[in-house]
Amino acid sequence: MVRLNRIYTRTGDDGTTGLVDGSRLPKYHARLEAVGAVDEANSAIGLAICALDGNVAEHLRRIQNDLFDLGADLATPGDDFTPSEVTLRMVATQTAWLEQRIDAENAALAPLTSFVLPGGSEASARLHLARTAARRAERAMAALAEEAPVNPQALAYINRLSDYLFVLARLANDGGAGDVLWVPGASR
């Protein structure tokens, strides 16, 4: 269990951040860029939840918890991605749950005839913002994977998350009826 008695520790005043294994990295390191991008995506999801209710909000709260797991996974260097009682790692069942949600929610939507512009309703716009934050996190994680091992399940999860947020954004636009569609060259 996590217990935080103090919010500040002063240990990062030198421009470094501690990892799960006790090592420290500069705050600009690719690993910390990835952790920070996941945190931003989580915050954007929190903003989206404010415009939602019911099962969708509940599902997004579950995802917020998963994103803390993802941050812990990224903050644990090494190439052993086996979860344990002391090491949080993303697992296939977390991604499978997202895939099930995507399939269930997408079944209610009409097929797209064009790309969707972010917007429509406020809830949809917030979900699109969260989607783009998740894509940024995915890019940061892929960049980290170029220089250090990254759990393949973590990469799969963040990729599915943006897909799920896209489907939810369409649902928030009156089941896709309120989607704002891209008209190529419309303002020429």
HUTA-V178597 format. One record per helix or strand of 2 or more residues. SS is the DSSP state (~ for helix, > for strand). FROM is the first residue (numbers start at 1). TO is the last residue. Records with the same first field share a line. If there is no record, write none. Layout:
BEGIN
SS->FROM-TO ; FROM-TO
END
This chain:
BEGIN
>->16-18 ; 24-26 ; 116-117 ; 180-181
~->30-49 ; 54-74 ; 92-106 ; 122-145 ; 152-172 ; 174-176
END
